[in-house]
Amino acid sequence: MNRTRFDVVFWGVRGSLPVPGPNTVRYGGNTPCVQVQIGQTLLIMDAGTGIYHLGRQLMDSRGRISGHVFITHTHWDHIQGFPFFYPAFVDGNEFVIYGQRKGEHSLLDLMQGQMAEPYFPVHLSDMFADIRFQEVEAGEILTISDGITVKTISINHPGGCLAYRVDHDGRSLCYVTDTEDYPFLDPGLIDFARKADVVVYDANFTEEEYLGLGGKNSKKGWGHSTWQQGVRLVREAEADMLVLFHHAVYRNDDDMDALQKAAQKEYPRCVAAREGMVISL
């Protein structure tokens, strides 16, 4: 019996801000957006600038489009592509946007705030798709459809952030970006990633950069982690594949090649995320 396809497609892998140009061609310069396609069900992790290209591909290949968009947090690099997501402007399309409220600000407030005057000329109300906002709490388990569940956990980042775990038919993806897991890994996060097939993990810094070794300024408190800590996580969680993510803006393609090589020497089932990369579970 054929299993439903479970594909993970990377549309934006860079952190903080887009850095397109000749030095980021191989890995890409767009900010976070990952498509999780399970059969006909579309899940989207974050709405950074990579979601623009995903939207164009969806418009080229589909009729009516429906999907679920999971926002880890509303720092600009994770939502700045949403106003340019073409399918959201098409009447008849349907999307559910998931994420946390922040104090008195609802998820709707947070998402439409970046589209308000004088920052942007097109309002969220100009999006003609049926868009519903669903606020979630850390620890909540969401049932999407066809046996797909999405688990949530709070991770350590300024202002708060969620990680998501997608499970279907014995296969699982953990999306853990924008987290600072020093000096020790959170036991809850280890359990969250337990036996996962793929763990996408924040590797914005190297351990030398994070700790401020070799005369560098320490990055403690910045809310990001390292590939070394990612290796520790997948080992302790007995997970399988580690995907390094949220690449630093100052790291060019050659730097990324070197970082990936160093990580693979420590943990062979590791790869640095590239735009256009597809992982089939």
Disulfide bonds with the S-S distance in Angstrom:
none
